[in-house]
Amino acid sequence: MVSPVFSGKWPRKTADFLVSAISRIVFLFLDFLDIVLCFFYRFVDEFFEGKANPCYCHNREEQGNCLGDERESEVSETLYGRRNVFREMGLFRIPRKLEGLVKIGGGIVGNRWSDCSCESCVSWTSDGDQRLHVVVREPSRATFGDDYRGKPVENVIFLHGFLSSSLFWTETVFPNLSEPTKRNYRLCAVDLLGFGRSPKPRDCLYTLKDHLEMVEKSVIHPFQLGSFHLVAHSMGCVIALALAAKYSKSVKSVTLIAPPYFHPPKDGASLTALERLADRKLWPPLLFGSAVMSWYEHLGRCVCFIICRNHRAWEWILKLLTRKRELHFMVIDLTRHTHHSAWHTMHNVICGGARLMDEYLEILKDSRVNIHVIQGSKDHVVPLECSSNIKMKVPHAEVDIIANADHSTVILHREKDFTRDLEHIWASTNDNRKGECFRNGCT
């Protein structure tokens, strides 16, 4: 019998213990640093803007119901429920200033002093009618002439994931469309509120309701969409499910790529989502970065100040190092947001939406809406169990696991295959509806 000492178990346990101990020390230091930075930003904000920006360093009870019952219910519990050792001990108690804490956003539309003010980042402020930036690909009348007339147009709305934009679709799906799709489909790729070239107002909490209303205002109402397909990636899946549930009689199909659905108890759904997607661990590095940006409001603001505010300098350096005239669109998208928009969207949509996804899926199950789930087998951002959770919740949903693909390469590097999959989903959905209509005697 082999001794446990030589079996490899003890070295692994020792390594796990050391990593756990180091992790606790690192996050204890980050807890302290975030409290210190809270004081720092209050002082600097008052110096530059005349008053401190609001933050979530008080718990919900200390903050009070400052938004009203309806708006307060839309705010994720994770904004106030993020644990911090020093805050929980009552040390470094931050003095409350009602004018700074109660009035979230203060009705200010423009950027903070710590946000980028270049033309591409603030161009939305000159638009009086604040709508999302939408890239629309219409069926080409010039190319197809009379063949276009009289034919109903199929509509597709694309919703990107966190720290992304419409480029995620226009650079992957749009160039690989087949000729029939180009003739018969209108494609609308959206820059979600707070990202890309869309508005990034400071007086917005970026709740799920805010995102839905902007998609309606910018796409559904202007184009008078009576029916449409939805395609969404990662965070966009939460918004897509909410939109599909609201328009369950109009949506034809919902394609979810790497949807963050954990099926936890409803009361703790938001905190469960935060802990699963951004657990406080040092390894892997991607998870550590997610934890810093999701758990530490003021540390995250520092990162955005260094990177996002100076994105033009970083892009110049990267072009110089890579000797490329143009950077990859995903690199560009990483900085096209403010800390305020990313922070609130992360908590109020990804985490806050977790407690509502059961309800949305129940509506879609009862309405027999076609749901298709696609995820990579090596996705290290959204656990693979999320796709199987949807299958358990909605038995008629179709799940396709792409071998050796991760959170991004489930689409990237297989753009043509992915586009063919989408076109097959849309076409089969239309064929099924025609068959049902024929059986029911519809005209």
Secondary structure in CASP SS format (residue, H / E / C, confidence):
PFRMAT SS
TARGET T0000
AUTHOR 0000-0000-0000
METHOD secondary structure of the structure
MODEL  1
M C 1.00
V C 1.00
S C 1.00
P C 1.00
V C 1.00
F C 1.00
S C 1.00
G C 1.00
K H 1.00
W H 1.00
P H 1.00
R H 1.00
K H 1.00
T H 1.00
A H 1.00
D H 1.00
F H 1.00
L H 1.00
V H 1.00
S H 1.00
A H 1.00
I H 1.00
S H 1.00
R H 1.00
I H 1.00
V H 1.00
F H 1.00
L H 1.00
F H 1.00
L H 1.00
D H 1.00
F H 1.00
L H 1.00
D H 1.00
I H 1.00
V H 1.00
L H 1.00
C H 1.00
F H 1.00
F H 1.00
Y H 1.00
R H 1.00
F H 1.00
V H 1.00
D H 1.00
E H 1.00
F H 1.00
F H 1.00
E H 1.00
G C 1.00
K C 1.00
A C 1.00
N C 1.00
P C 1.00
C C 1.00
Y C 1.00
C C 1.00
H C 1.00
N C 1.00
R H 1.00
E H 1.00
E H 1.00
Q H 1.00
G C 1.00
N C 1.00
C C 1.00
L C 1.00
G C 1.00
D H 1.00
E H 1.00
R H 1.00
E H 1.00
S H 1.00
E H 1.00
V C 1.00
S C 1.00
E C 1.00
T H 1.00
L H 1.00
Y H 1.00
G H 1.00
R C 1.00
R C 1.00
N C 1.00
V H 1.00
F H 1.00
R H 1.00
E H 1.00
M C 1.00
G C 1.00
L C 1.00
F C 1.00
R C 1.00
I C 1.00
P C 1.00
R C 1.00
K C 1.00
L H 1.00
E H 1.00
G H 1.00
L H 1.00
V C 1.00
K C 1.00
I H 1.00
G H 1.00
G H 1.00
G H 1.00
I C 1.00
V C 1.00
G C 1.00
N C 1.00
R C 1.00
W C 1.00
S C 1.00
D C 1.00
C C 1.00
S C 1.00
C C 1.00
E H 1.00
S H 1.00
C H 1.00
V H 1.00
S H 1.00
W H 1.00
T H 1.00
S H 1.00
D C 1.00
G C 1.00
D C 1.00
Q C 1.00
R C 1.00
L C 1.00
H C 1.00
V E 1.00
V E 1.00
V E 1.00
R E 1.00
E C 1.00
P C 1.00
S C 1.00
R H 1.00
A H 1.00
T H 1.00
F H 1.00
G H 1.00
D H 1.00
D H 1.00
Y C 1.00
R C 1.00
G C 1.00
K C 1.00
P C 1.00
V C 1.00
E E 1.00
N E 1.00
V E 1.00
I E 1.00
F E 1.00
L E 1.00
H C 1.00
G C 1.00
F C 1.00
L C 1.00
S C 1.00
S C 1.00
S C 1.00
L H 1.00
F H 1.00
W H 1.00
T H 1.00
E C 1.00
T C 1.00
V C 1.00
F H 1.00
P H 1.00
N H 1.00
L C 1.00
S C 1.00
E H 1.00
P H 1.00
T H 1.00
K H 1.00
R H 1.00
N H 1.00
Y E 1.00
R E 1.00
L E 1.00
C E 1.00
A E 1.00
V E 1.00
D C 1.00
L C 1.00
L C 1.00
G C 1.00
F E 1.00
G C 1.00
R C 1.00
S C 1.00
P C 1.00
K C 1.00
P C 1.00
R C 1.00
D C 1.00
C C 1.00
L C 1.00
Y C 1.00
T C 1.00
L H 1.00
K H 1.00
D H 1.00
H H 1.00
L H 1.00
E H 1.00
M H 1.00
V H 1.00
E H 1.00
K H 1.00
S H 1.00
V H 1.00
I H 1.00
H C 1.00
P C 1.00
F C 1.00
Q C 1.00
L C 1.00
G C 1.00
S C 1.00
F E 1.00
H E 1.00
L E 1.00
V E 1.00
A E 1.00
H E 1.00
S C 1.00
M H 1.00
G H 1.00
C H 1.00
V H 1.00
I H 1.00
A H 1.00
L H 1.00
A H 1.00
L H 1.00
A H 1.00
A H 1.00
K H 1.00
Y C 1.00
S C 1.00
K C 1.00
S C 1.00
V E 1.00
K E 1.00
S E 1.00
V E 1.00
T E 1.00
L E 1.00
I E 1.00
A C 1.00
P C 1.00
P C 1.00
Y C 1.00
F C 1.00
H C 1.00
P C 1.00
P C 1.00
K H 1.00
D H 1.00
G H 1.00
A H 1.00
S H 1.00
L H 1.00
T H 1.00
A H 1.00
L H 1.00
E H 1.00
R H 1.00
L H 1.00
A C 1.00
D C 1.00
R C 1.00
K C 1.00
L C 1.00
W C 1.00
P C 1.00
P H 1.00
L H 1.00
L H 1.00
F H 1.00
G H 1.00
S H 1.00
A H 1.00
V H 1.00
M H 1.00
S H 1.00
W H 1.00
Y C 1.00
E H 1.00
H H 1.00
L H 1.00
G H 1.00
R H 1.00
C H 1.00
V H 1.00
C H 1.00
F H 1.00
I H 1.00
I H 1.00
C C 1.00
R C 1.00
N C 1.00
H H 1.00
R H 1.00
A H 1.00
W H 1.00
E H 1.00
W H 1.00
I H 1.00
L H 1.00
K H 1.00
L H 1.00
L H 1.00
T H 1.00
R C 1.00
K C 1.00
R C 1.00
E C 1.00
L C 1.00
H C 1.00
F H 1.00
M H 1.00
V H 1.00
I H 1.00
D H 1.00
L C 1.00
T C 1.00
R C 1.00
H E 1.00
T C 1.00
H H 1.00
H H 1.00
S H 1.00
A H 1.00
W H 1.00
H H 1.00
T H 1.00
M H 1.00
H H 1.00
N H 1.00
V H 1.00
I H 1.00
C H 1.00
G H 1.00
G H 1.00
A H 1.00
R H 1.00
L C 1.00
M H 1.00
D H 1.00
E H 1.00
Y H 1.00
L H 1.00
E H 1.00
I H 1.00
L H 1.00
K H 1.00
D H 1.00
S H 1.00
R C 1.00
V C 1.00
N E 1.00
I E 1.00
H E 1.00
V E 1.00
I E 1.00
Q E 1.00
G E 1.00
S C 1.00
K C 1.00
D C 1.00
H C 1.00
V C 1.00
V C 1.00
P C 1.00
L C 1.00
E H 1.00
C H 1.00
S H 1.00
S H 1.00
N H 1.00
I H 1.00
K H 1.00
M H 1.00
K H 1.00
V C 1.00
P C 1.00
H C 1.00
A C 1.00
E E 1.00
V E 1.00
D E 1.00
I E 1.00
I E 1.00
A C 1.00
N C 1.00
A C 1.00
D C 1.00
H C 1.00
S C 1.00
T C 1.00
V C 1.00
I C 1.00
L C 1.00
H C 1.00
R C 1.00
E H 1.00
K H 1.00
D H 1.00
F H 1.00
T H 1.00
R H 1.00
D H 1.00
L H 1.00
E H 1.00
H H 1.00
I H 1.00
W H 1.00
A H 1.00
S H 1.00
T H 1.00
N H 1.00
D H 1.00
N H 1.00
R H 1.00
K H 1.00
G H 1.00
E H 1.00
C H 1.00
F H 1.00
R H 1.00
N C 1.00
G C 1.00
C C 1.00
T C 1.00
END
